[in-house]
């Protein structure tokens, strides 16, 4: 009996082995979810970046001024700005896993409308539809990224943001090769990317709907318990206000460059539209690289140092940009993109630590309000460019990163919530969602 027992025991994995196997399987699964989210963020933002990328075509075809171009940006970004915080608050209370493919379907409809738009009002409606898809996609996908992070919140947000930033960089390049030579109707070809994203997001939604945190929420009759913030309410509100102002400076600057950089290059250096699109691609590619770098660095050294370096560190280069020749314009724009973009993932995770349990609301505020403010700034810069010219407008815009000095007002919450080198990974489980 005992001999049989001793012979058979090695054939049965012990609890520790089973636990390790389950952990490895879970880690593999969640990394696949992060990759899927990053891919869909890539496809979503690639399609969205077509809107500013085709501005030269729309301006010429419909005889638009810079103010009207700014209003297109405003229509696109204000739909996301107004709705994202609302979507975030609603889904904090009642998660909606299958809202992700529905969001992408809205973007698909906007792209198809944009490809056949025959009037300026229809262009505005199409841009607003693309923004509507963004308003649902970003809060919920940011929540899923945190759920799949395994406690590496900065890394997860950076990987998620890498997809979006890369898509934003690729969009203008594709526009230069496809939309510029073939015309407005070729925008419909990008509906294939939206359809692929719908398929992938349907699989992500299935994982999301089966996550233990969601199953627990469905079984509760009482409202979910929201973890307490590490700071008093007044300080949390003040810190969030500072964060939104910092994002305003960052997003107005990047949105203005994205919207008007090609016009600036064409007017100042007499570049062709494709050549200007290549330089815009270089700038947006630098934004993608900086976005990915900021999260893991923030996991190691803290969020606030990354925010300090990112927003304020870009200021001297931004000041030099309006006075540079063509070669240095390209170099400086890449440096600015790398430095300025590194703050975004760190800012999101910092805000999530300020408001634990309000992941959707935080994502809605960060993506929604900040990009909406960026749209307002881009519209205002368009009006300035109409009156004074695009080069003086660029000089005014160069002072925006100076607002980064307000980082000094942010509290050091990581000293309150972290206890050691691995503290960035301490908030796990449904309570952190």
C-alpha positions as CSV (number, residue, x, y, z in Angstrom):
1,X,0.0,0.0,0.0
2,X,2.7,2.5,1.0
3,X,4.9,1.4,-1.9
4,X,2.1,2.1,-4.3
5,X,1.4,5.4,-2.7
6,X,5.1,6.5,-2.9
7,X,5.3,5.4,-6.6
8,X,2.1,7.2,-7.6
9,X,2.6,10.5,-5.7
10,X,5.2,12.0,-8.1
11,X,2.8,11.4,-11.0
12,X,0.3,13.9,-9.4
13,X,1.3,17.5,-9.5
14,X,1.2,19.1,-6.0
15,X,-0.7,22.2,-5.1
16,X,2.3,24.4,-5.7
17,X,2.9,23.0,-9.2
18,X,-0.8,23.5,-10.1
19,X,-0.7,27.0,-8.7
20,X,2.4,27.9,-10.7
21,X,0.8,26.4,-13.8
22,X,-2.3,28.4,-13.3
23,X,-0.4,31.6,-12.6
24,X,1.7,31.1,-15.8
25,X,-1.5,30.5,-17.8
26,X,-3.2,33.6,-16.3
27,X,-0.1,35.7,-17.1
28,X,0.0,34.5,-20.7
29,X,-3.7,35.2,-21.0
30,X,-3.6,38.7,-19.6
31,X,-0.5,39.6,-21.8
32,X,-2.5,38.5,-24.8
33,X,-5.3,40.8,-23.7
34,X,-2.9,43.7,-23.4
35,X,-1.5,43.0,-26.9
36,X,-5.1,42.8,-28.2
37,X,-6.0,46.1,-26.6
38,X,-2.8,47.8,-27.9
39,X,-3.6,46.4,-31.4
40,X,-7.2,47.8,-31.3
41,X,-5.9,51.1,-29.9
42,X,-3.5,51.2,-32.9
43,X,-6.4,50.6,-35.3
44,X,-8.7,53.0,-33.6
45,X,-6.2,55.9,-33.5
46,X,-4.9,55.2,-36.9
47,X,-8.4,55.7,-38.3
48,X,-8.9,58.7,-36.1
49,X,-5.6,60.3,-37.2
50,X,-7.0,60.3,-40.8
51,X,-9.2,63.3,-39.8
52,X,-6.3,65.8,-39.3
53,X,-4.2,64.0,-42.0
54,X,-6.7,64.9,-44.7
55,X,-7.1,68.5,-43.7
56,X,-5.0,69.8,-46.7
57,X,-7.4,67.9,-49.1
58,X,-10.5,69.2,-47.3
59,X,-9.2,72.7,-47.2
60,X,-8.6,72.7,-51.0
61,X,-11.7,70.8,-52.0
62,X,-14.1,72.8,-49.8
63,X,-12.2,76.2,-49.7
64,X,-12.0,76.1,-45.9
65,X,-10.1,78.6,-43.8
66,X,-8.0,77.7,-40.8
67,X,-10.8,78.6,-38.4
68,X,-13.1,76.0,-40.1
69,X,-10.3,73.4,-40.0
70,X,-10.0,74.1,-36.2
71,X,-13.8,73.5,-35.9
72,X,-13.4,70.1,-37.5
73,X,-10.9,69.2,-34.8
74,X,-13.2,70.7,-32.2
75,X,-16.2,68.6,-33.4
76,X,-14.1,65.4,-33.3
77,X,-12.6,66.0,-29.9
78,X,-15.6,67.6,-28.1
79,X,-17.8,64.6,-28.6
80,X,-15.1,62.5,-26.8
81,X,-14.6,65.3,-24.2
82,X,-18.3,65.6,-23.3
83,X,-19.1,61.9,-23.3
84,X,-16.0,60.1,-22.0
85,X,-16.3,61.1,-18.3
86,X,-20.0,60.2,-18.4
87,X,-19.2,56.8,-19.9
88,X,-16.5,56.3,-17.3
89,X,-18.9,57.1,-14.4
90,X,-21.6,54.8,-15.7
91,X,-19.3,51.9,-16.3
92,X,-17.6,52.3,-12.9
93,X,-21.0,51.5,-11.4
94,X,-22.1,49.0,-14.1
95,X,-19.4,47.5,-16.3
96,X,-20.4,47.1,-20.0
97,X,-17.9,44.6,-21.5
98,X,-19.5,44.6,-25.0
99,X,-19.5,48.3,-25.3
100,X,-16.0,48.0,-26.9
101,X,-17.0,46.5,-30.2
102,X,-20.0,48.9,-30.3
103,X,-17.6,51.8,-29.9
104,X,-15.6,50.7,-32.9
105,X,-18.8,50.3,-34.9
106,X,-19.5,54.1,-34.3
107,X,-16.0,54.9,-35.6
108,X,-16.6,52.7,-38.6
109,X,-19.8,54.6,-39.4
110,X,-17.9,58.0,-39.0
111,X,-15.2,56.8,-41.5
112,X,-17.8,55.8,-44.1
113,X,-19.6,59.1,-43.7
114,X,-16.3,61.0,-44.1
115,X,-15.5,59.1,-47.3
116,X,-18.7,60.3,-48.9
117,X,-19.2,63.6,-47.3
118,X,-20.2,66.3,-49.8
119,X,-20.6,69.3,-47.6
120,X,-18.9,71.0,-44.6
121,X,-21.8,70.2,-42.1
122,X,-21.6,66.5,-43.1
123,X,-17.8,66.5,-42.5
124,X,-18.5,67.9,-39.0
125,X,-21.0,65.2,-38.3
126,X,-18.6,62.5,-39.6
127,X,-15.8,63.8,-37.4
128,X,-18.2,63.8,-34.4
129,X,-19.1,60.2,-35.1
130,X,-15.4,59.2,-35.0
131,X,-15.1,61.1,-31.7
132,X,-18.2,59.3,-30.3
133,X,-16.5,55.9,-30.9
134,X,-13.5,57.2,-29.1
135,X,-15.6,58.4,-26.1
136,X,-16.7,54.8,-25.4
137,X,-13.5,52.9,-26.4
138,X,-10.9,54.7,-24.3
139,X,-12.5,54.6,-20.8
140,X,-13.4,50.9,-21.0
141,X,-10.3,49.7,-22.7
142,X,-8.1,51.6,-20.2
143,X,-10.0,49.8,-17.4
144,X,-9.4,46.4,-19.1
145,X,-5.7,47.3,-19.4
146,X,-5.5,47.9,-15.7
147,X,-7.3,44.6,-15.0
148,X,-4.8,42.7,-17.2
149,X,-1.8,44.5,-15.8
150,X,-0.8,42.1,-13.0
151,X,0.0,45.1,-10.9
152,X,2.4,46.6,-13.4
153,X,0.1,49.6,-14.0
154,X,2.6,51.8,-15.7
155,X,3.8,49.1,-18.1
156,X,0.2,48.2,-19.0
157,X,-0.9,51.7,-19.7
158,X,2.3,52.3,-21.7
159,X,1.7,49.2,-23.8
160,X,-1.9,50.3,-24.3
161,X,-0.9,53.9,-25.2
162,X,1.9,52.6,-27.5
163,X,-0.7,51.2,-29.8
164,X,-2.7,54.4,-30.0
165,X,0.4,56.6,-30.5
166,X,1.7,54.3,-33.2
167,X,-1.6,54.4,-34.9
168,X,-1.7,58.2,-34.8
169,X,1.8,58.2,-36.3
170,X,1.0,55.7,-39.1
171,X,-2.3,57.5,-40.1
172,X,-0.7,60.5,-41.8
173,X,1.8,58.2,-43.6
174,X,-1.1,56.1,-45.0
175,X,-2.9,59.3,-45.9
176,X,0.1,60.5,-47.9
177,X,0.3,57.2,-49.8
178,X,-3.4,56.4,-50.1
179,X,-5.8,59.3,-49.5
180,X,-3.8,62.1,-51.0
181,X,-3.3,60.5,-54.4
182,X,-6.7,58.7,-54.5
183,X,-9.0,61.3,-53.0
184,X,-11.5,61.5,-50.2
185,X,-13.4,58.3,-51.2
186,X,-10.4,56.1,-50.4
187,X,-11.0,56.8,-46.7
188,X,-13.6,54.0,-46.9
189,X,-10.7,51.5,-47.4
190,X,-9.8,52.0,-43.7
191,X,-13.1,50.5,-42.7
192,X,-11.4,47.1,-43.0
193,X,-9.2,48.1,-40.0
194,X,-12.3,49.0,-38.0
195,X,-13.9,45.6,-38.9
196,X,-10.8,43.8,-37.7
197,X,-10.8,45.8,-34.4
198,X,-14.5,44.8,-33.9
199,X,-13.6,41.1,-34.2
200,X,-10.6,41.4,-31.8
201,X,-12.6,43.5,-29.3
202,X,-15.4,41.0,-29.3
203,X,-12.9,38.4,-27.9
204,X,-11.5,40.9,-25.4
205,X,-15.1,41.6,-24.3
206,X,-15.7,37.9,-23.6
207,X,-12.6,37.8,-21.4
208,X,-13.7,41.0,-19.7
209,X,-17.2,39.6,-19.0
210,X,-15.7,36.4,-17.4
211,X,-13.2,38.2,-15.2
212,X,-13.6,37.4,-11.5
213,X,-14.0,41.1,-10.6
214,X,-17.0,41.4,-13.0
215,X,-18.5,38.1,-11.8
216,X,-18.3,39.4,-8.2
217,X,-19.9,42.7,-9.2
218,X,-22.8,40.8,-10.9
219,X,-23.4,38.8,-7.7
220,X,-23.7,41.9,-5.5
221,X,-27.0,43.5,-4.6
222,X,-25.4,46.4,-2.8
223,X,-23.3,49.0,-4.6
224,X,-19.6,48.3,-5.0
225,X,-17.3,49.5,-2.2
226,X,-15.0,52.2,-3.5
227,X,-11.5,52.2,-1.9
228,X,-10.6,55.4,-0.1
229,X,-8.2,57.9,-1.6
230,X,-4.8,58.4,0.0
231,X,-5.5,62.2,0.3
232,X,-8.3,64.3,1.7
233,X,-11.1,65.3,-0.7
234,X,-9.9,68.9,-1.1
235,X,-6.4,67.9,-2.0
236,X,-7.6,65.3,-4.4
237,X,-9.7,67.9,-6.2
238,X,-6.8,70.3,-6.3
239,X,-4.4,67.6,-7.6
240,X,-6.9,66.7,-10.3
241,X,-7.2,70.3,-11.3
242,X,-3.4,70.6,-11.7
243,X,-3.3,67.4,-13.8
244,X,-6.0,68.7,-16.1
245,X,-4.1,72.0,-16.6
246,X,-0.9,70.0,-17.3
247,X,-2.7,67.9,-19.8
248,X,-4.2,71.0,-21.4
249,X,-0.7,72.4,-22.0
250,X,0.5,69.0,-23.4
251,X,-2.5,68.3,-25.6
252,X,-3.0,71.8,-27.0
253,X,0.6,71.7,-28.1
254,X,0.5,68.2,-29.6
255,X,-3.0,68.7,-31.1
256,X,-1.9,72.0,-32.6
257,X,1.2,70.4,-34.1
258,X,-0.8,67.4,-35.4
259,X,-3.4,69.8,-37.0
260,X,-1.2,72.5,-38.4
261,X,2.3,71.1,-38.7
262,X,1.8,70.2,-42.3
263,X,0.5,73.7,-43.1
264,X,3.4,75.2,-41.2
265,X,6.0,73.2,-43.2
266,X,4.3,73.9,-46.5
267,X,4.1,77.6,-45.9
268,X,7.5,78.2,-44.3
269,X,9.6,75.7,-46.3
270,X,7.5,75.2,-49.4
271,X,7.3,71.4,-48.9
272,X,5.0,69.2,-50.9
273,X,2.0,67.7,-49.1
274,X,3.6,64.1,-49.0
275,X,6.9,65.5,-47.8
276,X,5.1,67.4,-45.0
277,X,3.2,64.2,-44.1
278,X,6.5,62.3,-43.7
279,X,7.7,64.9,-41.2
280,X,4.4,64.7,-39.4
281,X,4.9,60.9,-39.3
282,X,8.3,61.4,-37.7
283,X,6.9,63.7,-35.0
284,X,4.0,61.3,-34.2
285,X,6.4,58.3,-34.2
286,X,8.5,60.1,-31.6
287,X,5.3,60.6,-29.6
288,X,4.6,56.9,-29.8
289,X,8.1,56.0,-28.5
290,X,7.9,58.5,-25.7
291,X,4.5,57.3,-24.6
292,X,5.8,53.7,-24.2
293,X,8.9,54.8,-22.3
294,X,7.1,56.9,-19.7
295,X,5.1,54.1,-18.0
296,X,7.9,51.6,-17.1
297,X,10.1,54.4,-16.0
298,X,7.3,55.7,-13.8
299,X,7.0,52.2,-12.3
300,X,10.6,52.4,-11.2
301,X,11.3,56.0,-10.3
302,X,7.8,57.3,-9.5
303,X,5.2,59.2,-11.5
304,X,5.9,62.7,-10.5
305,X,9.6,62.8,-11.7
306,X,8.5,61.6,-15.1
307,X,5.8,64.3,-15.2
308,X,8.4,66.9,-14.2
309,X,10.8,65.9,-16.9
310,X,8.3,65.4,-19.6
311,X,6.2,68.5,-19.6
312,X,8.8,71.1,-18.5
313,X,11.7,69.4,-20.2
314,X,10.2,70.0,-23.6
315,X,10.0,73.8,-23.1
316,X,13.5,74.9,-24.3
317,X,13.1,72.8,-27.5
318,X,9.6,74.1,-28.1
319,X,11.0,77.7,-27.8
320,X,13.6,77.0,-30.5
321,X,11.3,75.2,-32.9
322,X,9.7,78.3,-34.6
323,X,13.1,79.8,-35.4
324,X,14.8,76.6,-36.8
325,X,15.6,75.7,-40.4
326,X,14.1,72.7,-42.1
327,X,16.6,70.2,-40.8
328,X,16.5,71.4,-37.2
329,X,12.7,71.7,-37.4
330,X,12.6,67.9,-38.0
331,X,15.1,67.1,-35.3
332,X,13.5,69.4,-32.7
333,X,10.0,68.1,-33.4
334,X,11.2,64.5,-32.8
335,X,12.9,65.5,-29.5
336,X,9.8,67.4,-28.3
337,X,7.5,64.4,-29.2
338,X,9.8,62.0,-27.3
339,X,9.9,64.1,-24.1
340,X,6.4,65.5,-24.1
341,X,4.6,62.2,-24.7
342,X,6.4,60.4,-21.8
343,X,4.1,62.0,-19.2
344,X,0.8,60.6,-20.4
345,X,0.9,57.0,-19.0
346,X,2.5,58.4,-15.7
347,X,-0.3,61.0,-15.4
348,X,-3.0,58.4,-15.9
349,X,-1.6,56.0,-13.3
350,X,-1.0,58.9,-10.9
351,X,-4.7,59.9,-11.2
352,X,-5.8,56.4,-10.8
353,X,-3.9,56.3,-7.5
354,X,-5.6,59.5,-6.5
355,X,-9.1,58.0,-7.2
356,X,-8.8,54.2,-6.6
357,X,-11.9,52.4,-7.8
358,X,-12.8,55.1,-10.2
359,X,-10.9,53.8,-13.2
360,X,-13.5,54.7,-15.8
361,X,-14.0,58.2,-14.5
362,X,-10.3,58.8,-14.4
363,X,-9.8,57.5,-17.9
364,X,-12.8,59.6,-19.1
365,X,-11.3,62.7,-17.6
366,X,-7.8,62.1,-18.8
367,X,-8.8,61.1,-22.4
368,X,-12.0,63.1,-22.6
369,X,-11.5,66.5,-21.0
370,X,-7.8,66.8,-21.9
371,X,-8.4,66.0,-25.6
372,X,-11.4,68.2,-25.6
373,X,-9.3,71.1,-24.2
374,X,-6.8,70.3,-26.9
375,X,-9.5,70.7,-29.5
376,X,-10.5,74.1,-28.0
377,X,-6.8,75.1,-28.2
378,X,-6.5,73.9,-31.7
379,X,-9.6,75.8,-32.8
380,X,-8.3,79.0,-31.0
381,X,-4.9,78.6,-32.7
382,X,-6.6,78.3,-36.1
383,X,-8.3,81.7,-35.5
384,X,-4.9,83.2,-34.5
385,X,-3.4,81.7,-37.7
386,X,-6.1,83.3,-39.8
387,X,-5.4,86.7,-38.3
388,X,-1.7,86.8,-37.8
389,X,-0.4,83.9,-40.0
390,X,0.6,80.4,-39.0
391,X,4.2,81.2,-38.0
392,X,3.3,83.7,-35.3
393,X,0.7,81.2,-34.0
394,X,3.5,78.6,-33.7
395,X,5.5,81.1,-31.6
396,X,2.6,81.6,-29.3
397,X,2.1,77.9,-28.9
398,X,5.8,77.4,-28.0
399,X,5.2,78.8,-24.5
400,X,2.6,76.2,-23.6
401,X,5.0,73.7,-22.0
402,X,6.0,76.4,-19.5
403,X,2.8,75.5,-17.7
404,X,4.6,72.4,-16.5
405,X,5.9,74.4,-13.6
406,X,2.5,73.6,-11.9
407,X,3.8,70.1,-11.4
408,X,5.3,71.5,-8.1
409,X,1.7,71.6,-6.7
410,X,1.1,67.9,-7.1
411,X,1.3,66.0,-3.8
412,X,3.7,63.1,-3.4
413,X,1.1,60.4,-3.1
414,X,3.6,57.6,-3.9
415,X,5.2,58.1,-0.5
416,X,1.8,57.3,1.0
417,X,0.7,54.4,-1.1
418,X,4.1,52.6,-1.8
419,X,6.3,50.8,0.7
420,X,9.2,49.6,-1.3
421,X,10.7,48.8,-4.7
422,X,7.9,46.5,-5.6
423,X,5.1,48.8,-4.3
424,X,4.0,49.8,-7.8
425,X,2.7,46.2,-8.0
426,X,0.9,46.1,-4.6
427,X,-2.5,47.2,-5.7
428,X,-4.1,44.1,-7.2
429,X,-7.4,42.4,-7.3
430,X,-11.0,43.6,-7.7
431,X,-10.6,46.5,-5.2
432,X,-8.1,48.2,-7.5
433,X,-10.5,48.0,-10.4
